[in-house]
Amino acid sequence: MNNKESNQLTRECLQLALMHLMGEHPYEKITVSEIVRRAGVSRTAFYRNYADKEDILHELGNKLIKRIADISEKPEFHENPHRWFEDVFRTVREDKETITLFDQAGILQRELFSGRSISELLYPATDTETKYIRLASEAAFFQILISWFRDGMHESEEHMADICVYVFENTLKKLP
């Protein structure tokens, strides 16, 4: 195994260790010592890969954000926002375990959605009023997504996409 592969394996072990520990204890009580002990690696290996335990969460969050960003880059979704919303809800369902960790740590909204505009490609702003209405609709989308997740994701992705398209399109239609 080369050095790059070894570091990747170490990172994955540390990520899994943190995920398991977060299922047992509140995030703020987990120490680097517990993480390395659970992962079966040394503290040196930990610090060769991460500055602190928050770096692990950032990396996990970035993986999920990249999956959602990859969905956004598909041109067919620019013409069909409903499919885009469906895929986002499907991604959240598929990554339930990781998202639960962020929620348990109290950083779900900050880590996953802070400063990122997910709707600019779907509903571009043409003027200042549209920009702010789009941002308000986007905030509503995040709240819908988080509530759906926390309530157990009982509704289908298709139904949730219907709701989100309605929010965006009907809000933007009301513009002068």
Backbone hydrogen bonds, N-H to C=O, Kabsch-Sander energy under -0.5 kcal/mol:
donor,donor_aa,acceptor,acceptor_aa,energy
6,S,2,N,-2.4
7,N,3,N,-2.5
8,Q,4,K,-2.1
9,L,5,E,-2.4
10,T,6,S,-2.3
11,R,7,N,-2.5
12,E,8,Q,-2.5
13,C,9,L,-2.3
14,L,10,T,-2.4
15,Q,11,R,-2.6
16,L,12,E,-2.6
17,A,13,C,-2.4
18,L,14,L,-2.4
19,M,15,Q,-2.5
20,H,16,L,-2.6
21,L,17,A,-2.6
22,M,18,L,-2.5
23,G,19,M,-0.9
23,G,20,H,-0.5
24,E,21,L,-1.3
25,H,21,L,-2.7
29,K,26,P,-1.7
30,I,26,P,-0.5
30,I,27,Y,-1.7
35,I,31,T,-2.0
36,V,32,V,-2.7
37,R,33,S,-2.0
38,R,34,E,-2.5
39,A,35,I,-2.5
40,G,36,V,-1.5
41,V,36,V,-1.8
46,F,42,S,-1.9
47,Y,43,R,-2.8
48,R,44,T,-1.5
49,N,45,A,-0.9
49,N,46,F,-1.2
50,Y,46,F,-3.0
55,D,52,D,-0.9
56,I,52,D,-0.7
56,I,53,K,-0.6
57,L,53,K,-1.3
58,H,54,E,-2.6
59,E,55,D,-2.3
60,L,56,I,-2.4
61,G,57,L,-2.9
62,N,58,H,-2.7
63,K,59,E,-1.8
64,L,60,L,-1.7
65,I,61,G,-2.8
66,K,62,N,-2.5
67,R,63,K,-1.8
68,I,64,L,-2.1
69,A,65,I,-3.0
70,D,66,K,-2.8
71,I,67,R,-1.4
72,S,68,I,-2.0
73,E,69,A,-1.5
74,K,71,I,-1.3
77,F,74,K,-1.7
78,H,74,K,-0.6
78,H,75,P,-1.1
79,E,75,P,-0.9
80,N,76,E,-0.5
83,R,80,N,-0.7
84,W,80,N,-1.4
85,F,81,P,-2.9
86,E,82,H,-2.4
87,D,83,R,-2.4
88,V,84,W,-2.2
89,F,85,F,-2.6
90,R,86,E,-2.6
91,T,87,D,-2.5
92,V,88,V,-2.3
93,R,89,F,-2.2
94,E,90,R,-2.6
95,D,91,T,-2.1
96,K,93,R,-1.2
99,I,95,D,-2.5
100,T,96,K,-2.6
101,L,97,E,-1.5
102,F,98,T,-1.8
103,D,99,I,-2.4
104,Q,100,T,-3.0
105,A,101,L,-2.1
106,G,103,D,-1.2
107,I,102,F,-2.5
108,L,102,F,-0.7
111,E,107,I,-2.9
112,L,108,L,-2.0
113,F,109,Q,-1.9
114,S,109,Q,-0.5
114,S,110,R,-0.9
116,R,113,F,-1.6
117,S,115,G,-0.5
118,I,116,R,-0.7
123,Y,119,S,-3.4
131,K,127,D,-2.3
132,Y,128,T,-2.2
133,I,129,E,-2.3
134,R,130,T,-2.8
135,L,131,K,-2.2
136,A,132,Y,-2.1
137,S,133,I,-2.4
138,E,134,R,-2.5
139,A,135,L,-2.2
140,A,136,A,-2.1
141,F,137,S,-2.3
142,F,138,E,-2.4
143,Q,139,A,-2.1
144,I,140,A,-2.6
145,L,141,F,-3.0
146,I,142,F,-2.7
147,S,143,Q,-2.7
148,W,144,I,-2.8
149,F,145,L,-2.2
150,R,146,I,-3.0
151,D,147,S,-2.4
152,G,149,F,-1.5
153,M,148,W,-2.6
160,M,156,S,-2.1
161,A,157,E,-2.3
162,D,158,E,-2.2
163,I,159,H,-1.9
164,C,160,M,-2.3
165,V,161,A,-2.8
166,Y,162,D,-2.2
167,V,163,I,-2.4
168,F,164,C,-2.6
169,E,165,V,-2.9
170,N,166,Y,-2.3
171,T,167,V,-1.4
172,L,168,F,-2.4
173,K,169,E,-1.7
174,K,170,N,-0.7
174,K,171,T,-0.7
175,L,172,L,-1.3
